[in-house]
Amino acid sequence: MGMTMSEKILARASGQPGVKAGDIVWVNVDIAMMHDLLGPWLVDGGFRRLGGKLFDKEKVVVVSDHCTPPATVQQADILKFTRDWARQQELPYYYEFEGPCHQVIMEHGHVRPGRLILGTDSHTCMAGGLGAFATGIGSTEMIGVLLTGETWLKVPETIKVMWDGELPHGVYSKDLVLKTIKDIGHAGATYQTIEFSGSAIRGLSMDERLVLSNMAVEAGAKTGLIQPDETVAEFLRSKGVLEELDMIKSDDDASFITTLHYNASELEPQVACPHEVDNVHPISAVEGKAVDQVYLGSCTNGRLEDLRIAAQILKGKKISKNIRCLVVPASQHIWMQANKEGILDILTEAGCFVNMPSCGACGGFTSGVIGAGEVVMSSSNRNFRGRMGSPKGEVYLGSPATVAATAIEGKIADPRKYLPKEVRV
């Protein structure tokens, strides 16, 4: 019997070549990542009581993103503690004000196919888009990893999700993953891997692939994996990673718990409605719902292609006078690239407010949270009650194109009428 990508990666990490789904194995961690909110200020006490010596400074990455820029005194204190801790530990890899941690660790070349990456954030699974087994762990678990470089994991079963065909006009990977989550359910893949495959997946850019792996956790998955290929290799070369890569893939005779088949050409724009990510409907079922705010950004859909899509729709137009439109690029690098291309000029001229790269309002922390009774259309990853501010607010999720079209009309709108049919991005 062949092996899945998850089985192969955890076999290498554990030094046990014959592992299979359901096995519990001790694994060596390639990258231990923490962010400010669930990082040093929470782990420091236990870490010091147990010796306070990092297993390998080269394998520990800390990113301050949730509290940047700080909006409260408590956030400022957390940010200072994180910065000081990284300095005291003489960490070579500490990043601040550069954007959400999941994007930052990829841009700085910490992710490789076949690596095991653990982080104190559930969306660490985004690195699976490059073929790494990446997953979130708790802050207490991270103490053990920091001290020993090891932990235990159960080898997950794998759900294979195959999307073949071509995505039609005005439909993007966000629509694809929302449809997938609807069918699997918000807990349907708990402690399982979702492996995305098929011709439609292979045809996606790196920016779009990362949307899929990022949101795998919204179906409860341990991680979301995509087989690495030349698209991944080219992305890593652009980040200075020139070494030979482990282009890991599942064997043809690997065992999957289930396989889902889809035809991408039949998909239309999708919207996740309050208050669960699997409460997904075609845009035709929710079109016309009035909103107070639109939010383009986050580690899910704040990358360069997402900003290009929005600019294509908003160029020469104005956002509705009845709403506010917030744009948050996913990293400082993306912000700079968008600025060079004139994208930020187009968005600001349309009436959008462009903020600095951070987790921001996506998690309800800073810069754009919503109030009671307010409705937001967001390109982020979660719409739980209270996720972006008041528990009496409502969060709808859609693609960057849907967000931009909604900004124009002040109500949920189908983006296909605003996009030239011959161009997807």
C-alpha positions in Angstrom: 0.0 0.0 0.0 1.3 3.4 -0.9 1.6 6.5 1.3 -0.1 9.9 1.4 1.8 13.1 1.5 1.0 13.4 5.3 2.2 9.9 5.9 5.5 10.5 4.0 6.2 13.8 5.8 5.5 12.5 9.2 7.5 9.3 8.5 10.5 11.5 7.7 10.0 13.7 10.7 9.7 10.7 13.0 12.4 8.6 11.4 9.9 5.7 11.1 9.5 4.8 7.4 6.4 2.7 7.8 4.0 5.0 9.5 0.3 5.0 8.5 -2.8 7.0 9.3 -3.8 6.5 13.0 -0.2 5.9 14.2 1.0 8.2 17.0 4.6 9.2 16.4 7.2 11.4 18.0 8.4 13.9 15.4 11.3 16.4 15.0 10.1 19.9 14.2 11.6 21.8 11.3 10.2 25.2 12.1 8.5 26.4 15.4 6.6 29.6 14.7 4.9 31.9 17.3 3.1 35.2 16.9 2.8 37.9 19.5 -0.7 37.2 20.8 -0.2 33.4 21.4 3.6 33.5 21.7 6.3 34.6 24.1 4.2 36.4 26.7 2.2 33.2 27.2 5.0 30.6 27.0 7.8 32.4 28.8 6.9 31.3 32.4 6.8 27.6 31.7 9.7 27.8 29.3 12.0 29.3 31.9 10.8 27.0 34.7 11.8 24.0 32.5 15.3 25.3 31.7 14.7 28.2 29.3 17.1 27.0 26.6 15.9 26.9 23.0 16.5 23.6 21.1 17.7 25.5 18.0 17.5 29.2 17.5 17.7 28.8 13.7 14.4 26.8 13.8 12.4 29.3 15.9 10.5 32.1 14.1 8.6 34.9 15.9 6.3 37.3 14.1 4.5 40.2 15.7 1.3 40.7 13.7 -1.9 40.6 15.8 -1.0 43.6 18.0 0.6 45.7 15.3 0.1 48.6 15.5 -1.1 48.3 19.1 -4.5 49.8 19.7 -4.5 49.4 23.5 -2.0 49.5 26.3 -2.3 45.8 26.8 -1.4 45.2 23.1 1.5 47.6 23.4 2.8 45.6 26.4 2.4 42.3 24.6 4.3 43.7 21.6 7.1 45.0 23.8 7.4 41.7 25.6 7.6 39.8 22.3 10.2 42.1 20.9 12.3 41.9 24.1 12.0 38.2 24.4 13.2 37.7 20.8 16.2 39.9 21.6 17.0 38.1 24.8 16.9 34.8 23.1 19.1 36.2 20.3 16.7 35.0 17.7 17.9 35.6 14.1 14.3 35.4 12.8 12.1 38.0 14.4 9.7 40.0 12.2 7.5 43.0 13.2 5.2 45.2 11.2 5.6 42.9 8.1 2.2 41.4 8.1 0.4 38.1 9.2 2.8 35.4 10.3 1.7 32.8 7.7 2.5 35.1 4.8 5.7 36.3 6.4 7.3 32.9 7.0 6.8 32.0 3.4 8.2 35.3 2.0 11.3 34.8 4.1 11.9 31.3 2.9 11.2 29.3 6.0 8.7 27.0 4.3 9.8 24.1 2.1 8.0 21.1 0.7 8.2 18.1 3.0 8.9 20.2 6.2 7.1 19.9 9.5 6.0 23.3 10.6 4.2 23.9 13.9 2.8 27.3 14.9 0.7 28.8 17.7 -2.1 29.7 15.2 -4.7 27.6 13.5 -4.0 29.0 10.1 -0.4 27.8 10.2 -1.8 25.1 7.8 -1.5 27.7 5.0 2.1 26.5 4.4 0.6 23.3 3.1 0.1 25.1 -0.1 3.9 24.7 -0.6 3.7 21.0 0.3 4.7 21.3 4.0 2.9 19.5 6.8 1.9 22.7 8.8 -0.5 22.8 11.6 -1.4 24.8 14.7 -0.6 23.8 18.3 -1.4 25.3 21.7 1.0 27.6 23.5 1.6 25.0 26.2 2.5 22.5 23.6 4.9 25.0 22.1 6.9 25.2 25.4 7.8 21.5 24.9 8.7 22.1 21.3 10.9 25.1 22.1 12.8 23.1 24.7 13.2 19.8 22.8 12.4 20.3 19.2 10.0 17.4 19.4 6.4 16.6 20.0 3.9 13.8 19.2 1.3 13.8 16.5 -1.3 11.3 15.3 -0.8 10.7 11.6 -4.0 11.9 10.1 -6.2 10.2 7.5 -6.6 12.1 4.3 -9.6 13.4 2.3 -8.7 13.8 -1.3 -10.5 16.7 -3.0 -10.2 16.8 -6.8 -11.2 19.8 -8.8 -10.9 19.3 -12.5 -11.7 21.7 -15.4 -11.3 25.4 -15.5 -12.6 28.0 -13.2 -15.1 30.2 -15.1 -15.2 34.0 -15.5 -15.4 35.8 -12.2 -14.8 32.7 -10.1 -11.7 32.2 -7.9 -10.1 29.8 -5.5 -12.0 31.4 -2.6 -15.2 30.3 -4.2 -13.7 26.8 -4.8 -12.7 26.4 -1.1 -16.0 27.7 0.2 -17.9 25.2 -1.8 -15.6 22.4 -0.5 -16.1 23.5 3.1 -19.9 23.6 2.6 -19.8 20.0 1.4 -17.4 18.7 4.1 -18.9 20.7 6.9 -17.1 22.9 9.5 -16.0 19.9 11.5 -16.2 17.2 8.8 -12.4 16.9 8.4 -11.5 17.1 12.1 -7.9 15.8 12.6 -7.7 14.8 9.0 -5.7 16.2 6.1 -7.4 17.7 3.1 -5.3 17.1 0.0 -6.4 19.3 -3.0 -5.6 17.9 -6.4 -6.9 17.9 -10.0 -6.3 19.9 -13.1 -8.1 23.0 -11.7 -5.7 23.0 -8.7 -2.6 22.6 -10.9 -3.7 25.6 -13.0 -3.9 27.9 -10.0 -1.3 30.5 -9.2 0.7 30.3 -5.9 -1.5 33.2 -4.5 -4.7 31.3 -5.2 -3.4 27.9 -3.9 -2.6 29.4 -0.6 -6.3 30.3 -0.1 -7.1 26.6 -0.2 -4.5 25.5 2.3 -5.3 28.5 4.6 -8.9 27.6 4.9 -8.6 23.8 5.3 -8.8 24.3 9.0 -12.3 25.8 8.5 -13.5 22.3 7.8 -11.7 21.1 10.9 -8.6 19.8 9.1 -5.2 19.3 10.7 -3.6 20.7 7.5 -4.3 21.3 3.9 -1.9 20.0 1.3 -1.2 20.6 -2.4 1.4 18.6 -4.3 4.4 20.9 -5.0 5.4 21.5 -8.6 7.2 24.0 -10.7 4.8 26.8 -9.5 6.0 26.2 -6.0 9.7 25.9 -7.0 9.4 29.2 -8.9 7.9 30.9 -5.9 10.6 29.7 -3.6 13.3 30.7 -6.1 11.9 34.2 -6.0 12.4 34.1 -2.2 16.0 33.1 -2.5 15.5 29.4 -1.9 17.8 27.7 -4.5 18.4 24.3 -2.9 17.0 21.1 -4.4 13.4 20.6 -3.1 11.6 17.5 -2.0 8.8 17.4 -4.5 6.7 15.1 -2.3 3.5 13.6 -3.6 1.0 10.9 -2.6 1.5 7.5 -4.2 -1.0 6.4 -6.8 -2.1 3.5 -4.5 -2.2 5.6 -1.3 -5.3 5.1 0.9 -7.7 8.0 1.3 -10.6 8.0 3.7 -12.8 9.5 0.9 -12.4 11.2 -2.4 -14.6 14.2 -3.6 -14.8 15.0 -7.3 -15.8 18.4 -8.6 -16.1 20.1 -12.0 -14.7 23.6 -11.6 -16.4 24.9 -14.8 -19.8 24.5 -13.1 -18.9 26.7 -10.1 -20.3 30.2 -9.6 -19.3 32.8 -7.0 -19.9 31.6 -3.4 -20.7 33.4 -0.2 -20.4 32.1 3.4 -23.2 33.6 5.4 -23.3 34.2 9.2 -22.3 32.6 11.5 -20.5 29.5 10.2 -18.0 29.1 7.3 -19.9 26.1 6.0 -23.1 28.2 5.7 -22.3 28.7 2.0 -24.7 29.7 -0.8 -24.3 30.8 -4.4 -24.1 34.5 -4.7 -27.5 34.6 -6.5 -29.1 33.5 -3.2 -27.7 36.4 -1.2 -27.2 39.2 -3.8 -28.7 42.5 -2.6 -27.9 42.2 1.1 -26.9 45.7 2.3 -23.5 46.0 4.0 -21.8 48.6 6.2 -18.2 47.7 5.5 -16.2 45.7 3.0 -12.8 44.3 4.0 -10.1 43.2 1.5 -7.1 41.6 3.1 -6.0 39.0 5.6 -3.6 36.1 5.3 -6.3 34.4 3.2 -6.9 37.0 0.4 -4.6 40.0 0.8 -2.0 39.0 -1.7 -1.0 40.8 -4.9 -3.3 39.0 -7.2 -6.2 39.8 -4.8 -5.4 43.5 -4.9 -5.1 43.4 -8.7 -8.5 41.8 -9.0 -10.1 44.5 -6.8 -8.3 47.3 -8.7 -9.5 45.9 -12.0 -13.1 46.1 -10.8 -12.8 49.5 -9.0 -10.7 51.4 -11.5 -12.5 54.6 -12.5 -15.3 53.9 -10.1 -16.3 55.0 -6.6 -17.3 52.9 -3.7 -20.8 53.3 -2.3 -21.2 56.4 -0.1 -23.1 54.3 2.4 -20.2 52.0 3.3 -16.5 52.0 4.3 -13.9 49.9 2.4 -10.8 48.8 4.2 -7.8 47.3 2.3 -5.1 45.5 4.2 -2.3 44.0 2.1 -1.0 40.6 3.4 2.6 41.8 3.9 4.9 44.8 3.6 6.4 43.3 0.5 2.9 43.0 -1.1 2.1 46.6 -0.1 5.3 47.8 -1.8 4.6 45.8 -5.0 1.0 47.0 -5.1 2.2 50.6 -4.7 4.7 50.2 -7.5 2.0 48.9 -9.8 -0.3 51.8 -9.0 -2.9 49.5 -7.5 -3.0 51.4 -4.2 -3.7 54.6 -6.1 -6.6 53.0 -7.9 -8.1 51.7 -4.7 -7.7 55.0 -2.8 -9.1 57.0 -5.6 -12.1 54.8 -5.5 -12.6 55.7 -1.9 -10.9 52.8 -0.1 -8.8 53.2 3.0 -5.5 51.3 2.7 -4.1 50.2 6.0 -0.7 48.7 7.0 -0.2 44.9 6.8 -1.4 43.2 10.0 -4.0 40.8 11.3 -6.2 43.9 11.9 -9.9 43.6 11.9 -9.9 40.0 10.6 -9.6 38.7 14.2 -11.4 41.7 15.7 -8.2 43.3 17.1 -7.5 46.6 15.5 -8.3 49.0 12.6 -11.8 48.3 11.4 -13.8 46.2 13.8 -17.5 46.3 13.3 -20.2 47.4 15.7 -23.5 46.0 16.8 -25.9 45.6 13.9 -23.3 46.2 11.3 -22.7 43.9 8.3 -19.4 43.3 6.6 -18.4 41.5 3.4 -14.9 40.2 3.9 -12.3 38.3 2.0 -10.9 36.8 5.3 -11.3 33.3 6.6 -13.9 33.2 9.4 -17.3 34.6 10.1 -18.0 33.3 13.6 -20.2 35.5 15.8 -18.0 38.3 17.2 -15.0 37.4 14.9 -14.6 40.9 13.5 -15.9 42.9 16.4 -19.4 43.0 18.0 -21.1 39.6 18.5 -24.2 41.4 17.3 -22.6 42.1 13.9 -22.7 39.9 10.8 -19.8 38.7 8.7 -20.1 37.4 5.1 -17.2 35.9 3.3 -16.4 36.0 -0.4 -13.7 36.4 -3.0 -11.8 39.6 -3.5 -13.8 40.1 -6.7 -17.1 39.8 -4.7 -15.7 42.2 -2.1 -14.9 44.8 -4.7 -18.2 44.5 -6.5 -20.0 44.8 -3.1 -18.0 48.0 -2.4 -19.4 49.6 -5.5 -23.0 48.7 -4.9 -23.1 48.9 -1.1 -24.8 45.5 -1.1 -23.6 42.0 -1.9 -23.0 41.9 -5.6 -22.0 39.4 -8.3 -18.6 40.4 -9.5 -18.9 38.8 -13.0 -20.7 41.9 -14.4 -17.7 44.1 -13.5 -15.0 41.8 -15.0 -13.9 41.6 -18.7 -14.7 38.0 -19.7 -11.3 37.4 -21.3 -9.3 38.1 -18.1 -9.4 36.4 -14.7 -6.9 38.6 -13.0 
